[in-house]
Amino acid sequence: MKQADVCVIGAGPGGYVAAIKAAQLGKKVIIVERDKWGGVCLNVGCIPSKALITAAHFYDQLQHADEMGFNVGKTTIDFKKMQVWKSGVVNKLTSGVVQLLKANGCETISGEAQFVSPTDLEVKSSNGGGVERIKATNFIIATGSRPVQIPGFEYDGKTVFNSTDALEQSSLPKRLAVIGGGYIGLEIGSFYQKFGVEVTVIEATKGLLTGVTDPDCAQVIFRKLKKAGVNFLFNAKAVGYKKAGSDLNVIVSVEGKEQKIPCDKILVTVGRKPNSDQLNLQKAGVKIDPKGFIEVNKQLKTNVPHIYAIGDVAGQPMLAHKGMREGIIAAEVIAGKNLVMDVKTIPAVIFTDPEIASAGMMVEEAQSKGFDVGVGQFPYVANGRALTMNSGEGFVKMVVDKKTNVVLGVHIVGAEASQLISEAALAIEMGATAEDIASTIHPHPTLPEMMMEAAEAAFGPPIHIFTRVNRDHATRLPTKSP
Ligand code: NAI
């Protein structure tokens, strides 16, 4: 029997961060992982997908290199070699996680954990080491999520892929049908398209990313993907597939009518579900909600006060950085600090080309909460650095409360949107006004100048673009004295 102050179950971004933090705060920590250290994000999610997205972007830039005066000739893809490079990136990070855990004094155990009581776990070793018991004063459940499976599309890794399979192929199909035009479908579908694969996106709702992101941002991505040759079917439900010789036909019901989409491989990305059903939670007495998420309070405590849950298994949004923050809070609460998870925004990024990044409220959301909403928008095409990067597509949109000019939300579509959004998140957390951002000197020439100019556009005319809207702005003076 092993004993610990804190036992963390799951070593994804939520779990390993919680373990390191708890150890830094002087706790004796054991962390158990049944599969790969670093979890979905490092091994089969965020990191490998971003590696392949970067490679596809690079390949795409090579196709357009002649615009900058390069004669590169025909570029070919060695997808096997690319996978080796991608795995190298992943391995560096995952071995770094194990080293960090050990350096901080955390004991690492490879095995599958199940509760046998509210204070005891049984861990079945992944390396044939039998079953071990762990007694802990506190537990942090960080077991993540897995892809949802839909009827008629059993994952086999050969013809029907989930996101993990799609990131691990050693060759490219000719045609790929993507079921679900959400975060994962668009990210993976985009890079397959760039590598020359004919992609069809089958989406059950009426548009892309409906209700998930700013509709104008989604529209930019939709137009760009369509122009690049991606086919879209909306209001379309994939109901099954049939083999026809070497072809596959996805059967799609579009507004009640059946259509066949011919393809070679099928990628199913229709959401993820929490891993709360493989832990024997009933033995611990921990409650889950009807969707399978573990119910937690603002201190990440479950209904059993010494058992905490963080990350995907503890609710939406299923984002690595949300899990990391929750991990830190859970560890600090266990160490006796009186903290709560109380954030104004959890920024989100969709790594399409160009990227979409957002923090805070969308226009409609702010209106529905009773704000008199003002919007300042600035296009990439009017930013010097964007043009030197050959990336004049997109905009920064700032949503403000007209009465106070306090920043309520920022939505960006364009190059490096993922890097730009942190300034917006800080502004929202600090309760900054558009004037605060507009009067902060931003270095020139850089992309963040667009944040400054979108802020200016929210209460007055910005310098580097003229629109008719400027006339209306002239009547709206800043509310703060300088
Ligand atoms: P999602 O919830 O983003 O999108 C799923 C889409 O599938 C929806 O648009 C839905 O309408 C559609 N759909 C469902 N059933 C369908 C059917 N039978 N036929 C056609 N369409 C159907 O889920 P996704 O893309 O699998 O991502 C899961 C989670 O992973 C998300 O919650 C996201 O937060 C996270 N994630 C985050 C990333 C990031 O931060 N960049 C990247 C990838 C995933």
Residues whose N, C-alpha, C, O or C-beta is under 5 A from the ligand:
A	BS01	NAI	I179 G180 G181 G182 Y183 I184 G185 I202 E203 A204 T205 A236 K237 A238 T269 V270 G271 R272 M318 L319 V349 I350 F351
